[in-house]
Amino acid sequence: MKLSNGNKGHALVRYDDARSIDTLTIQQGNDETLLMGLAAAGALHHLKQEYLTRFWNSEGLQLVIVCGSGNNGGDGLALAGLLCADPDRYPDADINKRMSVYALPPKSAASQFYEAKLRRQGVTIRPLQKLSEDVAEMVKHNELTIVEALLGTGQSRLPAGDIATALQAIDTIRNAGRAKLVALDVPAGLTESGLADSAPTPDCVYTFGSEKAVTALIPGLRVRRIPCGFESQNEEAVFAASTALYRSEPSDALHFFRRNDADHKYSAGHAWMVAGEHDMEGAALLALQAFLGSGGGYVRHFHPSPQSRERYLSILPSAIYHDATDFVKACEVQKPPRSILIGPGMRSDTVDSLREALIEGLTILSRRQQRLTVILDAAACSLAFDDRFPSVQCLITPHVAEWKSLGGPAVSCVDDLEAARAFSGRIHAYLKGPVSFLFAPDQIAVYNAPLPSLAVAGSGDLFGGLLLRAACGHEADRPICDIVSACVALQRRSAESSMHPEQQLKFIQEILA
Ligand SMILES: NC(=O)C1=CN([C@@H]2O[C@H](COP(=O)(O)OP(=O)(O)OC[C@H]3O[C@@H](n4cnc5c(N)ncnc54)[C@H](OP(=O)(O)O)[C@@H]3O)[C@@H](O)[C@H]2O)[C@@H](O)CC1
């Protein structure tokens, strides 16, 4: 998979892909025991920095490692073995008083190797079933870290039997006290069909090699990627064989909003907007201000209600205003824009009443401006699914309820992603939520950085104005995915400093000044 230049992100792998990468790596002579040891060493390195900083200096700090029968459990056993031989350990420190290991009998030769090594080091390995009995004792500890190595990428069904019981015990310990939970590779109970109700969400996941898609969909879950000896050509071969799936990370977005010394009002960004019916002018004004405030040069605005004109002119005289009934004529005679935003502050009946004119006008514009980008928000997203909609680069930005009303399939787990991408077809769809997604014809991006300050009225309008600006600025030829990522990053940066969209807009202007 190739990520286009503007994106700072990383590839996500499905469980099947992870297994293919494992198989190829082992076939090339990388011993499974070695890979397991490297994975454990990486995990221990981070564990000591993040959760066990004072492990050997504080008697109160306890570690519990809970291992299943597969290789994920083997990682846990290998980790325990490495901690025994940690150079920071005092010679007289009793490991069995500081660390408790619970495990099912390991199946693979590699896991059995680490189990035997652990026994040689004098560590007591308790049967996993014993964990439930010890819960009452564990909840007394103030500083407990649990490493969960019950199931990894081999899980294909809901947890059952001893695994399910162990997960319940972990959940009880978590709920009772201040125990931290770190899952190795992926949390047990997290399949590509979703997270089992019984499975606790960890504080952090230490994943081996590339991040698994399942963890990218859990809002706000911290995932640390740990190299463990996979070979890059194998990972690339596996990525190339499936739809590109990646997690977008905040990138340096400012160049998407750059202005040049020699710019005139059109070259700095020329856009149109159809938005803001009567009593909803605020939505359009916020989008217009976001467009101009982020460096746009010239905007022509079509308002659905004639009586809105005075309000627009009195608040923002720098835009050019028209009645929406002028839209088709303007598409024929005015200089065509590079980007157009339709939808903020428009109800669905208003969109319907303008539907013929909007489609006719967009069809004319698409002939006059080959590089037009159409951005559709809220009720206007439905235009993209009209059979007469012209063949033009199009981005829709629905939230979950709008997506549903378009007929979009629910997106709650990895298994749902491909159907959502197929539904959006040739359109780019940015589905807004605590975890957002961009479904593009050839790739899917996940944006997982929930921010409560973005969940306010006006956020979507501000975002629409930024998209409109970036899609007609100096980087307008970049793929839509990059434009979206730039706008997400800029809005996020502003939302970290201020709660309300109007304040965020001021902050954006300061950043870009
Ligand atoms: N190979 C490599 O290169 C490396 C691999 N590494 C590690 O290996 C992990 C993958 O290991 P894995 O394939 O052994 O799978 P894993 O999930 O540990 O166990 C599967 C076992 O659990 C069982 N089981 C499944 N679902 C269940 C359920 N719901 N409830 C109860 N039981 C269930 C299943 O039983 P079965 O389906 O056969 O009945 C099977 O016995 C990977 O995540 C990473 O941590 C690292 O060391 C780095 C190098």
The ligand as an SDF file (V2000), in Angstrom:
LIG
                    3D

 49 53  0  0  0  0  0  0  0  0999 V2000
    3.9750  -16.1220   14.7080 N   0  0  0  0  0  0  0  0  0  0  0  0
    4.6190  -14.9460   14.8060 C   0  0  0  0  0  0  0  0  0  0  0  0
    5.3340  -14.6160   13.9290 O   0  0  0  0  0  0  0  0  0  0  0  0
    4.4360  -14.1240   15.9990 C   0  0  0  0  0  0  0  0  0  0  0  0
    3.2660  -14.1870   16.7400 C   0  0  0  0  0  0  0  0  0  0  0  0
    3.1420  -13.5090   17.8650 N   0  0  0  0  0  0  0  0  0  0  0  0
    1.9960  -13.6600   18.7400 C   0  0  0  0  0  0  0  0  0  0  0  0
    1.1980  -14.7310   18.3490 O   0  0  0  0  0  0  0  0  0  0  0  0
   -0.1720  -14.3580   18.3660 C   0  0  0  0  0  0  0  0  0  0  0  0
   -0.9370  -15.2320   17.4620 C   0  0  0  0  0  0  0  0  0  0  0  0
   -0.7970  -16.5050   17.9960 O   0  0  0  0  0  0  0  0  0  0  0  0
   -1.8280  -17.6680   17.7060 P   0  0  0  0  0  0  0  0  0  0  0  0
   -1.9870  -17.8080   16.2610 O   0  0  0  0  0  0  0  0  0  0  0  0
   -1.3490  -18.8380   18.4510 O   0  0  0  0  0  0  0  0  0  0  0  0
   -3.1800  -17.1000   18.2590 O   0  0  0  0  0  0  0  0  0  0  0  0
   -3.6570  -16.7650   19.7430 P   0  0  0  0  0  0  0  0  0  0  0  0
   -4.7080  -15.7200   19.5760 O   0  0  0  0  0  0  0  0  0  0  0  0
   -2.5630  -16.4760   20.6650 O   0  0  0  0  0  0  0  0  0  0  0  0
   -4.3250  -18.1210   20.3100 O   0  0  0  0  0  0  0  0  0  0  0  0
   -5.1700  -18.8620   19.5740 C   0  0  0  0  0  0  0  0  0  0  0  0
   -5.5680  -20.0200   20.4670 C   0  0  0  0  0  0  0  0  0  0  0  0
   -6.6350  -19.6290   21.2710 O   0  0  0  0  0  0  0  0  0  0  0  0
   -7.7870  -20.3960   20.9720 C   0  0  0  0  0  0  0  0  0  0  0  0
   -8.9090  -19.4950   20.7990 N   0  0  0  0  0  0  0  0  0  0  0  0
   -9.1690  -18.6940   19.7510 C   0  0  0  0  0  0  0  0  0  0  0  0
  -10.2470  -17.9490   19.9880 N   0  0  0  0  0  0  0  0  0  0  0  0
  -10.6660  -18.2940   21.2320 C   0  0  0  0  0  0  0  0  0  0  0  0
  -11.7260  -17.8510   22.0360 C   0  0  0  0  0  0  0  0  0  0  0  0
  -12.5690  -16.9210   21.6130 N   0  0  0  0  0  0  0  0  0  0  0  0
  -11.8720  -18.3580   23.2570 N   0  0  0  0  0  0  0  0  0  0  0  0
  -11.0250  -19.3090   23.6850 C   0  0  0  0  0  0  0  0  0  0  0  0
   -9.9800  -19.7640   22.9420 N   0  0  0  0  0  0  0  0  0  0  0  0
   -9.8270  -19.2530   21.7420 C   0  0  0  0  0  0  0  0  0  0  0  0
   -7.4830  -21.1670   19.7160 C   0  0  0  0  0  0  0  0  0  0  0  0
   -8.0630  -22.3740   19.8710 O   0  0  0  0  0  0  0  0  0  0  0  0
   -8.7730  -23.1350   18.6500 P   0  0  0  0  0  0  0  0  0  0  0  0
   -9.3530  -22.0920   17.7250 O   0  0  0  0  0  0  0  0  0  0  0  0
   -7.6890  -23.9230   18.0430 O   0  0  0  0  0  0  0  0  0  0  0  0
   -9.8230  -23.9350   19.3070 O   0  0  0  0  0  0  0  0  0  0  0  0
   -5.9790  -21.1930   19.7090 C   0  0  0  0  0  0  0  0  0  0  0  0
   -5.5570  -22.3020   20.4390 O   0  0  0  0  0  0  0  0  0  0  0  0
   -0.1230  -12.9140   17.9850 C   0  0  0  0  0  0  0  0  0  0  0  0
   -1.2790  -12.2150   18.3450 O   0  0  0  0  0  0  0  0  0  0  0  0
    1.1090  -12.4540   18.7350 C   0  0  0  0  0  0  0  0  0  0  0  0
    0.7750  -12.1130   20.0680 O   0  0  0  0  0  0  0  0  0  0  0  0
    4.2820  -12.7880   18.4240 C   0  0  0  0  0  0  0  0  0  0  0  0
    4.9440  -13.7370   19.2130 O   0  0  0  0  0  0  0  0  0  0  0  0
    5.1560  -12.2050   17.3660 C   0  0  0  0  0  0  0  0  0  0  0  0
    5.5560  -13.2210   16.3580 C   0  0  0  0  0  0  0  0  0  0  0  0
  1  2  1  0
  2  3  2  0
  2  4  1  0
  4  5  2  0
  4 49  1  0
  5  6  1  0
  6  7  1  0
  6 46  1  0
  7  8  1  0
  7 44  1  0
  8  9  1  0
  9 10  1  0
  9 42  1  0
 10 11  1  0
 11 12  1  0
 12 13  2  0
 12 14  1  0
 12 15  1  0
 15 16  1  0
 16 17  2  0
 16 18  1  0
 16 19  1  0
 19 20  1  0
 20 21  1  0
 21 22  1  0
 21 40  1  0
 22 23  1  0
 23 24  1  0
 23 34  1  0
 24 25  1  0
 24 33  1  0
 25 26  2  0
 26 27  1  0
 27 28  1  0
 27 33  2  0
 28 29  1  0
 28 30  2  0
 30 31  1  0
 31 32  2  0
 32 33  1  0
 34 35  1  0
 34 40  1  0
 35 36  1  0
 36 37  2  0
 36 38  1  0
 36 39  1  0
 40 41  1  0
 42 43  1  0
 42 44  1  0
 44 45  1  0
 46 47  1  0
 46 48  1  0
 48 49  1  0
M  END
$$$$
